[in-house]
């Protein structure tokens, strides 16, 4: 199956001749062998059209690289192309068998990442506004909203009646809103957080 570079071709030690017989070979492969080779390779690839096309392209590339050595006799060239194509499919199957199966990950919704900036800003605003309050208002607000105690628990801890706790909460929240408004902040209303007993 040995040939030589034709007129205008330059055979080199690094690869096939450019121009001449190698171009004629590629034209011959596409014109004469592409359709029947694809038909046969589709049987080897289980009907996978893209895979069959890739196999033909690889076989044609290998033929082009060996252009100066391949015979142009139709029967010999067909046998060589079929052998190469079959080997490419076998190699692909082996390679696919050793690699994990590639699957497209199901893209669900992006995970929700909680935004910690709002509570942080609220805490900063409260930290700046609380010192402006009267001690007895600040005390019930801190116990109720920051330590999350119920009205009954605050009353027990401070030794005052629950009604007094509720009154101080009411006036303390009003004073806190005014202090926050004076700072020009859009902090959320702390009265909406815990439930009073």
C-alpha positions, 0 to 999 in steps of 0.5 A: 500500500505504498505510494509516493508524493505526486507532482507538486507535493512535498513529502516531509519527514514530519508528515504527509505531503501538502498539495498533490496526492494528499489533497486528491486522497481527501477528495476521493475519501469524501466523494467515494467513501463518506456515505458508505463508511458512515452507513457502516460506522452507524451500525458500529455506534448503535445509530449514533449519527454524531459519533459516526461522523466523528469516526469518519472525520478521524479516519479521514485525518489519519488517511491524510496523515499517511497519504504518501503511504496509502494506495489509491486502489479503491478496494485497498483504500476501502479496506484500510478505512473500514479497519481504521474506523472499526479500531476508532470505535473500539478505542472510543468504547474502551475510553467511554467504559473507563470514564464516568458517564457524563451527565448534565446536572439538573439545574434547579433553583439556586440555593437561597443564601440568607442575607445577614445584613438586615439583622446586623444593621438593625442591631447597629441601629438599636445599639446606637439608639438604646443609650438615648432611652430612659433606664427603665425603658431600655431595661424592659426592651433589652429583656423582652427583645434581646433576651427574648423573655416573655412579659411575665418573665420580665416582671418576675426578674425585675420584681414589678407587675406585668402591667408595668412591664407592658406600659414600659414596653409601650413607652419604651418602643415609642421612645426607641422609634423616635430615637431611630427616626432622629438618626434617619434610619430605616430600621425595622420596627422591633415591636414586630419581632416577639410576641408579648404575653 
